[in-house]
Amino acid sequence: MTLVRRLLFALLAATLPLSGARAVDVGDRVAWSDVTLVDGRVLRAADLRGKTVVVEFWATWCPFCAAQNPHIQKLHAQHGGKGLVVLTFSIDKDPAPVRKYMAERGFTFAVAMAGPQSESWFGRRKALPEVYVVDSTGRIVFRELGEMFAEDVAALARFATKP
């Protein structure tokens, strides 16, 4: 990572709210419930249970997220419905810019607004973007803070549940 990227990452991390919420890490469990997406659809808990779920926290204004999201889209396009679900949470305050961002870029992965529900599962943000992989049993098996590059995001397919 270049020095400029490291400095920008540190600055971004410093702007995120400090957390009083419990920290989550690899090995913790997620008990899914229904998630309302920014397009009004509902992603049912039953559609998440028993599958590998790649979860990303991001924002429309985050340059690292803008670099990572095309790779998240590619993962979704190649492996979504094949034992892997991509579910993202935007930390933006308003869903309208999120819908616009998704439409302008042709992104089709599921996106909901971050809030109490996502915080109860994953705690408060420590960085952006932030990626988790939750296995078919609901256990967090991977966590990454900060931007992942194309090959790193593509490698998340290794966690996919065999259909």
N, C-alpha and C positions, 0 to 999 in steps of 0.2 A: 504494500500500500504506500502510495507516495506521501510525502510529508504534508502536502496541501490537503489530501484526502483525510489524513489522520487529524489534522487541525480542524477541518470542517466537521468530521465525525465527533470530535470532542466538543466543539461548539454546539452542534445539534443535540448531543446528549445532555449538555448543560441546560438547554432550554426546556427539556422535558420535565414535567412535574415530579417532585420527589414523592416517593411512594411510602405510604403507611401500610399498604396492602402487603400481604404475605408474598414472598418471592416464590416462584415456581421454577422447577428445574427438571432435568431428565430423571425419570423414575416416578414423578408425580402422576396422578390420574385426573382425567377430565370426565365429568358426568354430563354428557351432552343434553341439551334441550333444544327446542325449535328456535331457529334463528330467522328473523325478518331481514331480508336483503333490501338494499337501497332501491331496487326496481319494484318492490312491493311483494315479490314472491317470498314464500316461506320455505326455508330448507329445514326439513323435518329431522328431528333427532334420530329417527329410525333410519334415515338416509346416511347418517354419519356413523352410527354404531356398526361395528363389524367391518369397518373400512379403515384404511389409512387416510388420515386427513392432514394435508399440508396447510398450516395456518400462517398467514403473513399479516403483520401490522405495518401500515404504511400511511402516507399522507400525500395529497396532490402537490404540495409545495416542497416536498423532500427530493433533492436531486439524486440521492442514492436510491430512493424508491423508483424514481423515473428510469434509472439505469437497470434496476433489477426486475421491474414488472414485465418487460417483454419476455424475460426468461421464465417468469411465473406463468405467463400466458402460454408459452410453448409447452411447458410441463403439463398444464391443464389440457391443452389441445391434443397432446400425444398420449396422455395417460388417464385423463378424466374418464370415469366410467369403466376403467379397467383395474378396479381395485384401489383407486386413488381418488380422493376428492380434494379440490383446492378451495379453501375458504379463507377470504381475507377480510380484515377489519381496517377501515380508514379511521384515523384519529381526527380528521377534519371535523369542524363544529357543525357544518351544514351539509346535508346529503346532495344538494343541487350541484355543487361543483364536482362532487365525486361522480355523479351520473354523467355529467358533461365530459369529464376526464376519461371515463370508461368508453363512452361513445366515440369521442374524437380519436381514440387510439385503437378502437376495434377490440378491446379486451372483453372477454366473455366469462372469465372466472367469477365465482360468486364473491360479492362484496357486501358487507354489512357495516354499520357504524359501530365503532368501539364504544363501550359504555359499561355499565355495571355487570351485564351478563358476561362479556368477554373478560372483564377484569376479574370476575369470580373464578374464571377458568385459568387465566394466565397471569394474574397480577397486573400491576401497572407497568407501563413501558419503561425500559431502561435505555433504549436506543431506537433508531429507525434506520432502515427497516429491521424488523425482528421476525424470525421464522421459527416455527415449531413443527415437529412431526409427531402426530398422535397415532399410535398403532391401533390395530383392530380391537384390542382389549381396552382401549381408552388410556393407555400409558404413554406419557411423553417419552419419546425415544431419541429426540434430537432437538437441539436449541442452538440458534446462531444469532448473535447480535451484530448488526451492521450489514453492509452490502455483501451479497454473495454474487459471484461471477457466473457466467453461463454454465461452465462445466460443473460448478458446485450445485446449482439449482437442478441441472439435468440429473445429477447423481442422486437426488432425492427419490427418484423413481425406484431405487433399490428397495425402498421401504414398502412399496405397493403390495397390497394383499393379493395373493394369487386367486383369480376368479374361479 
